[in-house]
């Protein structure tokens, strides 16, 4: 397959509401910024992939019909991707294969979401559960991950204090990111004292409901080499899906331990193999990891093999994974500080691309050349990863 580069990155500011724009205008805002960053125009785009999930948060069924004109892709190949929270990174995968296959030389990956304007997003997300077996439990996106947190704590000795450290780190990083939704520093004491949502997850351990957009321009090596700006080369992609029923992931008969993100680890391992990454701790300079709750950041760090299992919390306590440390994680503030669901995972790729392009502004990791981005979707069922490198 052909080499593929990200040549343009565009984000809107992520906020709770954007009453000044419609959904198509929000997406178009991100696209315009990505095209300007790439030094291209919409006529240079040969195909587009839209990140949109789920419809109910938008309040308009099949909103891809609404946004196609705004993206400027009338009369061009166009498709929509939906894998829940991982939609953004799956969209990048689809755009990548559009180019790597030789079908197209310049493809747009884009999307937007208005989660903050959907009312109670949890009521929408709760409809993903099986009507007979799971919905009466009742399961939702929060207590599902609280179950995972409790198992993780029991297995490795991780504490609520370690979770709070992850939240504090991300909030501090977000102060450097003008796109972040939550840009107010918090203390460990404030996190621990915040309202319990579902133990051990508290309000400040949780991501916000955000409105925002993101877009990327992906080009073949031949086209990318003709453009003057820096490139972020996609050197590895990986994907993996878990079982549908959560119960199949638990108990002695389960293939994996619910404390560990084994399916995500496999998705990341596939991206590492394609990119030739053998020692992630030494080779990955910066990581943008999809973690909508503070406990998830800890075991995603471990799934990425940035440390041994059970060690992310203690290492965070020692100052690792912060900006200025050997291997910063989520220098943008991560999902804990901005969560426009359809593009949240695309933002991880966008931020990783900006790092290896040396275009990340105040949140730039000095000397970053190789970056990892991940995404998680559904009831932690769909997993994706991308390895990016800067110019050799």
C-alpha positions, 0 to 999 in steps of 0.5 A: 500500500501507498504511504499516506500523510496528514497534511492539514488539521482543523478544529473548532473551539470545543464548548458546551454550546455553539448557538452561533452556528448550525451543525453543517456550519460547525463541520464546515468551520473545521474543514475550512481550517484544515484546508487552510492548514494544508494550503489546499482548496475544497476542489482539491478534495477527491472524496470525503469520510464523515464522522457522525455518531449517534444520530440521536445526539444531533436530533436529526436523523441521517444528518450526513444528508444535511452536512454533505453540501457544507463539506463541499463534496457534492458529486464526489465519493462520500461515506459516513462512519459510526462506531460510537465513541471511536467513530473519529478514529475509524473515520481516519482509518477509512480515509487512510485506506481510501488513499493507501489503496490507490483509489484517491490522492486527497481525502477529507476526514471530517465531522462535528457533534453537538453533545452539549445541546442534546439534553441528557446524553446518557438517556440517548447512550443508554439505548445501546444496551440489549433490551432484555439482558442489559437495559434492566440492570440498568447499565449506562456509559458511566456505571459500565466503566465504574465496574471496570474501575472497581475490577482494575482497583481490586486487581492492581491496588489502584486508588481513587487518588491515582484517578484524581491525579489523572484528572488534575494532569489533564485539566492542567494540560488543557490550560495550554489548549485554546480548543479545550472545553474545560480550561480550569485547573482543579486540585486532587482534593477538589476531584476527591470531594466532587459529587460521586456519580457511580463509585469510584467515578466522581464528577471531576473524573468524568468528561464533559458534554461538548459541541465541536468539530474536527477535520483532517486532510489526508494525501498520498506521498506523491501529493504530500511531497508537493505541499510546502508544510510539515506532514504527519505520516500515518505509519501504522493503523490498528483496529479490534472489536470486543464481544457485544455482551459485557458478560462475555468479557467477565468471569473465569470463562472470559478470554480477557480480564475485565480489568485490562483493555486487552482488545485495545492492546491488540488494536494498538499492537497491530498499529505498532507492528505496521509502524515497526514499533518494538519498544513503545516506552522508548519509541513513542514520544507523545500519546493522545489516548481516548479516556473519557474517565480518569480510570480509563486513562490509567489502563489505556496507558498500560494497554499502549505498553507505555508501562507495565500493568498496574503501574500507570497510577504509581508512575503518574504519582512520580510525575510521569506522563505530564508535559515536561516528562519523558513521555507526555500523555494527552498534552491537549487535556484529552477527552476529560477536557473536550468530548464532542463524541463523533469526533473525539477520537479524531481529535486524538489523531489531530492533536498527535499530528500537530505534535509531530508537525511541531504545530501544537503551540503551548502544548508542544512536546519538544522533539516529538517525532513519533506519536500514538492516538487511540479511540474507544467506542460503544460499550468499550467494544470498538477500538482503534489506534494510529501511529504517526511520525514526523518528517524523517 
